């Protein structure tokens, strides 16, 4: 083997070191390039995700606006409201899609279903929060999901209490002192008179005690001393109008076979009234960019708090007397489309004893209670249940 001098050895080491340096530098440049590329891709994906989220928010807000537009129409027909909602959304879809296209996003909306509910309204500020008979202490709604409960108060001469009861009563007091909105001893000043219970705001400003009192599930809504206020109001519940009105009338006139009048009028004639309404609506959105393919089902129910309304409801519940026989007819629906059964029971009002029942009946049907003894009052109760064991009940008082 040839001898290698110290000088030659040093040169070899230097050349080797330079070669390693070139290798490390190349690796460093390659690694930085990969990191840059990944960061750029991450930023792009994040930007696309933000665009998809923005589009989703715009669609939900647009659906909510279409619902409000449809529910304010001067009509008593749910079909008219539904058609008005569909037309408004169909006008909105191309506007949203074209706007998104200018931002490099291919977006679309597929309008889907609507959920029927009932809107409760009083446009006459001078009558206060009273029923059709003028009583200021009454039941406004029973076993209902409530959304978009808004009042526009003109004056308050005495404390008015609105109670939401889901098994635990929560009072919201519109107090004459101030005036103000008071919940559990805490108050928010009421100056311009605008109260939005669903949003938890007073005069457009967030009111923490009111926000904490918002109903999140099915509640009974009652009013005390409602004649001591001048205000207009409106709210939407998730029950269909026929079943809702039957249940509310029974709550307000529990021992009268023929109530002196209904709790609500059917049209705006200076009294509180009800109309069929769009409670909620759904749609399918799709968003596509170079790096993102996004699809989601969305739902709009303006002013709804808590989980979406999903309980079944009666669209009709009627009891007709023929001599000593009582014919009961019903139809029902469920937002999830999974009604399991309907139970109908007849009880003596005086002691709650069961007279007869029909159990496990279909969603739409009828039954007859025959040869019912004369001289008594009876509750005829209907309960509709879905596969998730959610239930909704309606009751009617009859006399034989």
Backbone torsions as a table, in degrees:
resi	resn	phi	psi	omega
1	UNK	NA	139.7	-179.9
2	UNK	-73.3	146.8	177.3
3	UNK	-75.3	145.0	178.3
4	UNK	-115.3	122.2	-177.9
5	UNK	-72.1	164.1	178.0
6	UNK	-62.5	-34.8	-179.5
7	UNK	-66.2	-44.3	179.9
8	UNK	-64.3	-39.2	179.5
9	UNK	-62.2	-40.0	-179.9
10	UNK	-65.4	-38.9	178.3
11	UNK	-64.4	-40.5	178.3
12	UNK	-62.3	-42.0	178.6
13	UNK	-63.4	-38.8	-179.6
14	UNK	-65.8	-44.2	179.0
15	UNK	-61.7	-42.5	178.6
16	UNK	-62.6	-39.9	179.7
17	UNK	-64.5	-41.4	178.5
18	UNK	-63.4	-40.4	178.4
19	UNK	-62.1	-42.5	177.8
20	UNK	-63.6	-37.6	179.7
21	UNK	-63.1	-42.1	178.0
22	UNK	-62.4	-42.0	178.6
23	UNK	-61.0	-48.3	-179.3
24	UNK	-62.6	-39.7	179.1
25	UNK	-64.0	-43.0	178.4
26	UNK	-61.8	-43.6	177.8
27	UNK	-61.6	-39.7	-179.7
28	UNK	-64.5	-44.1	178.4
29	UNK	-62.9	-41.5	179.1
30	UNK	-63.8	-43.9	-180.0
31	UNK	-63.3	-43.6	179.2
32	UNK	-62.8	-36.7	178.5
33	UNK	-64.4	-42.7	178.5
34	UNK	-63.2	-45.1	-179.4
35	UNK	-62.1	-42.9	179.8
36	UNK	-61.7	-44.1	-179.9
37	UNK	-62.2	-42.9	179.4
38	UNK	-65.3	-42.3	178.7
39	UNK	-63.4	-40.1	178.8
40	UNK	-63.9	-43.2	178.7
41	UNK	-64.4	-40.2	179.3
42	UNK	-63.6	-43.9	179.2
43	UNK	-63.7	-39.2	-179.8
44	UNK	-65.7	-45.1	179.0
45	UNK	-62.5	-40.6	179.0
46	UNK	-63.4	-42.3	178.7
47	UNK	-63.3	-40.9	178.7
48	UNK	-65.5	-38.7	177.7
49	UNK	-62.7	-40.9	177.4
50	UNK	-63.0	-38.7	177.8
51	UNK	-63.7	-41.7	178.3
52	UNK	-63.8	-41.5	179.4
53	UNK	-65.2	-40.8	177.9
54	UNK	-61.9	-42.2	178.8
55	UNK	-64.6	-42.7	178.7
56	UNK	-58.7	-45.6	-179.9
57	UNK	-62.4	-42.2	179.9
58	UNK	-63.1	-38.9	179.5
59	UNK	-65.7	-46.9	-179.4
60	UNK	-61.3	-43.4	177.5
61	UNK	-62.8	-39.8	179.5
62	UNK	-66.2	-41.7	176.3
63	UNK	-61.5	-41.4	178.8
64	UNK	-62.2	-40.8	177.4
65	UNK	-64.3	-38.4	178.0
66	UNK	-66.2	-37.7	176.5
67	UNK	-62.0	-47.0	178.9
68	UNK	-61.3	-41.6	178.0
69	UNK	-60.2	-46.4	-178.3
70	UNK	-65.0	-40.1	-175.7
71	UNK	-73.6	-19.5	179.0
72	UNK	-89.5	-3.1	179.3
73	UNK	-65.9	148.8	-179.1
74	UNK	-83.9	79.8	-179.8
75	UNK	-152.4	154.9	176.3
76	UNK	-109.0	10.5	-176.0
77	UNK	-106.0	127.5	175.9
78	UNK	-66.5	-35.9	178.8
79	UNK	-59.2	-40.1	177.7
80	UNK	-63.4	-42.1	-179.8
81	UNK	-66.4	-42.9	179.4
82	UNK	-61.3	-43.7	-179.5
83	UNK	-66.3	-37.7	177.9
84	UNK	-65.5	-38.9	176.6
85	UNK	-62.4	-47.6	-178.7
86	UNK	-60.2	-42.8	-179.3
87	UNK	-63.7	-41.4	179.9
88	UNK	-64.5	-41.2	179.3
89	UNK	-68.2	-40.5	178.8
90	UNK	-62.3	-32.5	175.0
91	UNK	-72.1	-32.0	-175.7
92	UNK	-76.3	-35.6	-172.2
93	UNK	-55.7	-52.4	-179.2
94	UNK	-64.5	-30.8	178.2
95	UNK	-63.9	-46.4	179.2
96	UNK	-65.5	-42.5	-178.7
97	UNK	-64.1	-43.9	180.0
98	UNK	-65.1	-39.4	178.1
99	UNK	-63.9	-40.8	179.9
100	UNK	-67.5	-34.2	-179.1
101	UNK	-62.2	-33.5	178.0
102	UNK	-67.2	-15.2	179.0
103	UNK	-105.3	16.0	176.7
104	UNK	77.6	25.7	-177.2
105	UNK	-123.4	130.0	172.3
106	UNK	-94.9	109.3	-173.1
107	UNK	-128.5	150.9	179.8
108	UNK	-150.1	158.7	178.9
109	UNK	-129.6	129.9	175.4
110	UNK	-109.6	105.0	179.7
111	UNK	-63.5	133.4	-179.6
112	UNK	-117.7	-126.8	-169.4
113	UNK	-95.2	171.2	173.4
114	UNK	-125.8	149.8	177.2
115	UNK	-108.4	124.6	-177.9
116	UNK	-80.0	143.2	174.3
117	UNK	-143.9	-157.3	-179.3
118	UNK	-135.8	135.2	177.0
119	UNK	-102.7	130.9	178.1
120	UNK	-106.7	129.0	-170.8
121	UNK	-140.5	143.5	163.6
122	UNK	-138.6	111.0	-177.3
123	UNK	-91.4	-1.6	-177.5
124	UNK	-101.7	104.5	-176.4
125	UNK	-65.1	-27.0	-173.7
126	UNK	-73.9	-17.3	-175.3
127	UNK	-86.3	-15.0	-179.1
128	UNK	78.6	-163.0	177.4
129	UNK	-102.1	83.3	-175.7
130	UNK	-131.5	162.1	175.5
131	UNK	-81.8	-176.9	-175.0
132	UNK	-64.6	-24.8	177.7
133	UNK	-83.8	-5.3	179.7
134	UNK	92.3	6.7	179.5
135	UNK	-77.4	132.4	179.6
136	UNK	-91.2	-4.4	176.6
137	UNK	-119.1	107.8	-169.5
138	UNK	-163.5	169.8	176.7
139	UNK	-97.1	122.0	-178.2
140	UNK	-86.8	-37.7	-178.6
141	UNK	-154.2	151.6	178.2
142	UNK	-126.7	139.5	171.1
143	UNK	43.4	54.1	-173.3
144	UNK	-131.8	145.9	165.1
145	UNK	-80.0	130.2	-173.2
146	UNK	-116.6	133.3	174.3
147	UNK	-137.3	161.7	173.9
148	UNK	53.0	46.2	178.1
149	UNK	-86.1	107.9	-175.4
150	UNK	-129.0	141.2	177.5
151	UNK	-128.5	149.0	174.2
152	UNK	-126.0	95.4	-169.0
153	UNK	-85.6	133.5	176.2
154	UNK	-97.0	-45.5	179.1
155	UNK	-156.3	156.4	179.6
156	UNK	-134.5	120.0	-179.9
157	UNK	-103.2	-13.3	178.5
158	UNK	-158.8	159.2	-177.4
159	UNK	-63.8	130.7	177.6
160	UNK	-114.8	129.8	-177.2
161	UNK	-113.0	124.3	171.8
162	UNK	-108.4	123.3	-175.6
163	UNK	-113.7	129.4	173.3
164	UNK	-106.4	121.9	-173.3
165	UNK	-127.0	111.3	174.3
166	UNK	-109.6	24.7	-171.0
167	UNK	114.2	-24.8	171.9
168	UNK	-125.5	121.3	-175.1
169	UNK	-78.5	134.6	175.7
170	UNK	-126.4	115.7	-177.6
171	UNK	-90.8	137.7	168.1
172	UNK	-118.6	116.9	-174.9
173	UNK	-105.7	125.1	170.0
174	UNK	-94.6	103.3	-168.1
175	UNK	-93.2	143.2	178.3
176	UNK	-69.9	-32.3	179.7
177	UNK	-68.3	115.4	180.0
178	UNK	122.8	-72.4	-8.1
179	UNK	-68.1	171.7	-177.4
180	UNK	-157.1	168.9	172.2
181	UNK	-109.7	123.0	-173.4
182	UNK	-120.8	132.2	177.1
183	UNK	-136.5	120.1	177.1
184	UNK	51.8	42.0	175.0
185	UNK	84.9	-8.0	177.6
186	UNK	-104.0	142.7	-172.8
187	UNK	-128.3	154.4	170.6
188	UNK	-127.0	131.3	-177.5
189	UNK	-64.3	138.5	179.0
190	UNK	-112.1	108.5	-175.8
191	UNK	-111.5	-57.1	-179.8
192	UNK	-84.2	-13.5	172.7
193	UNK	95.3	2.8	-177.1
194	UNK	-90.4	121.0	177.8
195	UNK	-122.9	124.1	175.6
196	UNK	-120.3	99.1	-174.2
197	UNK	-67.4	-40.6	-179.8
198	UNK	-62.7	-38.3	-179.9
199	UNK	-83.8	-14.3	-178.2
200	UNK	70.4	37.0	-177.6
201	UNK	-124.2	150.8	173.3
202	UNK	-127.7	124.8	-174.9
203	UNK	55.2	33.5	178.1
204	UNK	80.4	-1.2	-179.3
205	UNK	-107.7	143.3	-179.9
206	UNK	-61.1	131.2	179.6
207	UNK	-121.3	103.5	-172.2
208	UNK	-56.7	-47.5	-179.4
209	UNK	-64.0	-35.3	177.8
210	UNK	-69.1	-41.5	179.2
211	UNK	-60.5	-37.8	-180.0
212	UNK	-70.0	-20.3	-176.4
213	UNK	-94.3	-0.7	-176.2
214	UNK	-62.8	134.3	178.7
215	UNK	-72.1	132.9	-177.9
216	UNK	-110.1	-11.3	179.5
217	UNK	-131.6	-161.4	177.4
218	UNK	-72.8	133.8	-175.9
219	UNK	-138.7	158.4	161.6
220	UNK	-93.4	137.3	179.6
221	UNK	-116.3	120.2	179.2
222	UNK	-124.2	157.3	-177.9
223	UNK	-126.8	139.8	175.5
224	UNK	-127.4	131.1	178.2
225	UNK	64.2	36.2	-177.3
226	UNK	-67.7	-12.8	177.9
227	UNK	-78.6	-4.2	-176.9
228	UNK	-95.7	23.4	-178.8
229	UNK	-143.7	148.1	169.5
230	UNK	-111.8	117.4	-175.8
231	UNK	-163.2	152.4	164.0
232	UNK	-99.7	158.8	178.5
233	UNK	-157.4	162.0	171.3
234	UNK	-156.1	151.9	174.9
235	UNK	-156.6	162.5	179.8
236	UNK	-125.5	134.8	177.2
237	UNK	-117.4	161.5	-174.1
238	UNK	-91.0	9.3	177.7
239	UNK	-94.1	142.9	175.0
240	UNK	-67.1	151.2	-167.9
241	UNK	-59.4	-44.9	-174.7
242	UNK	-62.8	-50.8	179.5
243	UNK	-65.7	-36.3	179.2
244	UNK	-62.8	-48.2	-177.0
245	UNK	-65.0	-39.3	177.7
246	UNK	-60.7	-46.2	-178.0
247	UNK	-65.6	-41.1	-179.0
248	UNK	-69.1	-41.3	178.6
249	UNK	-62.0	-39.8	178.3
250	UNK	-65.0	-37.2	178.7
251	UNK	-66.7	-36.9	-177.2
252	UNK	-85.7	-24.6	179.1
253	UNK	-130.1	67.0	-168.0
254	UNK	-69.5	-16.9	-176.6
255	UNK	-120.1	13.2	-177.7
256	UNK	-112.2	121.0	179.5
257	UNK	-65.8	-35.1	176.7
258	UNK	-124.9	95.5	-179.5
259	UNK	-55.9	146.9	-179.8
260	UNK	-58.3	-30.6	174.1
261	UNK	-164.8	167.5	177.0
262	UNK	-74.8	155.6	177.5
263	UNK	-60.1	-41.4	-177.2
264	UNK	-119.1	149.1	170.0
265	UNK	-77.9	170.5	179.5
266	UNK	-97.8	-15.5	178.9
267	UNK	-139.2	165.6	179.7
268	UNK	-77.3	102.5	177.9
269	UNK	-135.3	36.2	-179.5
270	UNK	90.7	-5.6	178.7
271	UNK	-110.8	162.9	171.4
272	UNK	-63.1	141.4	-176.9
273	UNK	-142.6	166.0	177.4
274	UNK	-121.5	152.4	172.7
275	UNK	-141.9	150.4	171.3
276	UNK	-60.4	147.7	-175.5
277	UNK	-146.3	160.6	169.3
278	UNK	-83.7	115.2	178.9
279	UNK	-81.8	-44.8	-177.7
280	UNK	-151.5	164.1	178.6
281	UNK	-147.2	154.5	-178.6
282	UNK	-128.0	158.8	177.3
283	UNK	-154.9	162.1	174.9
284	UNK	-111.4	125.5	178.8
285	UNK	-111.0	149.4	174.8
286	UNK	-135.0	136.9	-179.4
287	UNK	-133.3	128.8	-179.4
288	UNK	-131.9	132.5	170.8
289	UNK	-130.4	-175.4	179.6
290	UNK	-61.6	-31.1	-174.0
291	UNK	-117.9	6.0	-174.4
292	UNK	-144.6	136.5	173.3
293	UNK	-129.3	107.6	-167.2
294	UNK	-124.5	129.4	175.4
295	UNK	-139.1	136.7	-178.2
296	UNK	-149.6	150.3	167.0
297	UNK	-89.0	133.9	179.6
298	UNK	-124.1	157.6	-177.6
299	UNK	-137.7	139.7	177.4
300	UNK	-123.1	130.4	174.2
301	UNK	-150.6	82.6	-171.3
302	UNK	-55.0	128.4	177.2
303	UNK	83.0	3.6	178.0
304	UNK	-78.3	137.8	179.4
305	UNK	-120.1	139.7	179.8
306	UNK	89.3	-163.6	-177.0
307	UNK	-70.0	154.5	-179.4
308	UNK	-60.4	144.5	175.9
309	UNK	-62.4	124.8	-176.3
310	UNK	-138.2	8.2	-177.4
311	UNK	-81.6	148.1	176.5
312	UNK	-68.8	163.5	-179.4
313	UNK	-151.1	152.0	175.4
314	UNK	-82.0	129.1	172.3
315	UNK	-90.8	-17.4	172.8
316	UNK	-154.7	139.3	171.6
317	UNK	-151.4	109.5	-175.3
318	UNK	-134.3	145.8	177.9
319	UNK	-123.4	123.8	-178.3
320	UNK	-120.3	129.4	-178.3
321	UNK	-94.1	137.1	173.0
322	UNK	-136.6	96.5	-173.9
323	UNK	66.1	-123.4	178.1
324	UNK	-100.4	15.1	176.2
325	UNK	-107.7	145.9	178.5
326	UNK	-126.3	118.4	177.4
327	UNK	-93.7	127.3	179.4
328	UNK	-113.5	126.6	178.3
329	UNK	-123.5	142.8	-179.1
330	UNK	-150.7	154.6	165.0
331	UNK	-135.5	152.5	-177.2
332	UNK	-146.8	163.8	179.9
333	UNK	-147.3	165.2	-178.7
334	UNK	-144.8	134.1	179.7
335	UNK	-57.6	-30.4	-179.0
336	UNK	-92.2	-3.9	178.4
337	UNK	67.0	29.6	-174.9
338	UNK	-129.9	46.1	177.2
339	UNK	-62.3	133.1	-178.7
340	UNK	-95.8	-48.5	-178.0
341	UNK	-166.5	168.0	174.4
342	UNK	-126.1	133.7	174.1
343	UNK	-113.3	136.2	176.9
344	UNK	-125.2	127.7	-178.1
345	UNK	-130.4	148.4	178.2
346	UNK	-121.6	124.3	-176.9
347	UNK	-122.1	150.4	167.5
348	UNK	-71.6	131.2	178.6
349	UNK	-65.5	-37.9	-172.1
350	UNK	-63.6	-40.8	-175.1
351	UNK	-131.8	2.2	177.4
352	UNK	75.1	9.5	179.5
353	UNK	-70.0	137.2	179.5
354	UNK	-73.4	128.6	175.6
355	UNK	-91.8	-42.3	-179.2
356	UNK	-170.5	165.7	179.8
357	UNK	-153.4	160.7	170.7
358	UNK	-129.8	114.6	-172.8
359	UNK	-114.3	149.9	176.3
360	UNK	69.7	28.0	-178.9
361	UNK	-78.4	163.1	-179.9
362	UNK	-73.1	173.5	-177.3
363	UNK	-59.4	-37.9	177.4
364	UNK	-120.6	129.5	-178.1
365	UNK	-177.1	-164.8	-179.9
366	UNK	-156.4	160.4	175.5
367	UNK	-153.9	162.0	-179.9
368	UNK	-130.4	129.7	171.0
369	UNK	-97.0	116.0	-172.0
370	UNK	-100.6	151.7	173.9
371	UNK	51.7	47.3	179.7
372	UNK	-73.2	128.6	-177.8
373	UNK	-56.8	141.0	-179.2
374	UNK	-79.9	160.8	173.4
375	UNK	86.2	13.4	-178.6
376	UNK	-130.2	159.9	170.4
377	UNK	-102.1	147.7	-177.2
378	UNK	-136.1	144.6	165.7
379	UNK	-93.0	130.6	170.0
380	UNK	-109.5	109.5	-174.9
381	UNK	-106.3	132.8	173.2
382	UNK	-114.7	135.8	177.5
383	UNK	-128.2	124.5	177.3
384	UNK	-109.1	134.6	-176.7
385	UNK	-127.7	144.6	175.9
386	UNK	-106.5	-178.3	-176.0
387	UNK	-68.2	-18.4	178.3
388	UNK	-90.6	10.7	-179.9
389	UNK	65.3	15.6	170.1
390	UNK	-74.5	142.0	-177.2
391	UNK	-132.4	159.4	175.0
392	UNK	-143.9	135.6	-175.7
393	UNK	-120.6	148.2	173.2
394	UNK	-132.8	148.1	-176.8
395	UNK	-138.7	143.8	178.3
396	UNK	-135.3	138.8	178.2
397	UNK	-93.8	131.1	177.6
398	UNK	-130.6	158.2	178.3
399	UNK	-126.0	141.7	177.9
400	UNK	-111.6	NA	NA
